[in-house]
Amino acid sequence: MWKRFFKRTQVETIMGHRIPEPRYTWQAALWVFIYLGVPTLLLGTLIDALIQLATGVCTGLWCYF
């Protein structure tokens, strides 16, 4: 299954010009972080804040600072 994701295709040529294959860019990594990372961080922060309000015990990373 993983071979399908990492398999490289042959270089295509159109009228003698080589067409570069699609690749991941830093912009793709940024958008993945924005759409997946930020909501995950916010959800974790919300859960930690709710636990602190309910029990009075700080469970988040900010407790160490």
C-alpha positions as CSV (number, residue, x, y, z in Angstrom):
1,M,0.0,0.0,0.0
2,W,2.8,2.5,0.9
3,K,4.6,1.8,-2.4
4,R,1.7,3.4,-4.2
5,F,2.4,6.8,-2.5
6,F,6.1,6.8,-2.9
7,K,6.3,5.3,-6.5
8,R,7.7,7.8,-9.0
9,T,6.2,8.0,-12.4
10,Q,8.3,8.2,-15.5
11,V,9.1,11.6,-16.8
12,E,6.6,12.7,-19.4
13,T,7.7,14.5,-22.5
14,I,5.4,16.6,-24.7
15,M,6.8,17.7,-28.0
16,G,10.3,17.1,-26.7
17,H,9.9,19.1,-23.5
18,R,10.2,17.3,-20.2
19,I,7.3,17.9,-17.8
20,P,8.3,18.0,-14.2
21,E,6.4,15.7,-11.9
22,P,4.4,17.1,-9.0
23,R,6.2,17.5,-5.7
24,Y,5.5,18.6,-2.2
25,T,6.5,22.2,-1.5
26,W,6.9,24.3,1.7
27,Q,3.5,25.9,0.9
28,A,1.8,22.5,1.0
29,A,3.5,21.8,4.4
30,L,2.2,25.2,5.7
31,W,-1.4,24.5,4.6
32,V,-1.3,21.0,6.2
33,F,-0.1,22.6,9.4
34,I,-2.8,25.3,9.2
35,Y,-5.7,22.9,8.5
36,L,-4.5,20.0,10.8
37,G,-2.0,21.3,13.3
38,V,-3.8,24.5,14.4
39,P,-7.2,22.9,15.1
40,T,-5.4,20.1,17.0
41,L,-3.5,22.5,19.2
42,L,-6.6,24.6,19.9
43,L,-8.6,21.5,20.8
44,G,-5.9,20.3,23.2
45,T,-5.7,23.8,24.8
46,L,-9.5,23.8,25.2
47,I,-9.5,20.4,26.8
48,D,-6.6,21.4,29.2
49,A,-8.4,24.6,30.2
50,L,-11.7,22.7,30.9
51,I,-9.8,20.1,33.0
52,Q,-8.1,23.0,34.9
53,L,-11.4,24.8,35.5
54,A,-13.2,21.6,36.6
55,T,-10.5,20.1,38.9
56,G,-8.2,23.0,39.7
57,V,-5.2,21.0,38.6
58,C,-3.1,22.4,35.7
59,T,-2.4,19.7,33.1
60,G,-1.2,21.8,30.2
61,L,2.4,22.5,29.0
62,W,2.1,26.1,30.2
63,C,2.1,24.8,33.8
64,Y,5.9,24.3,33.5
65,F,6.6,27.9,32.6
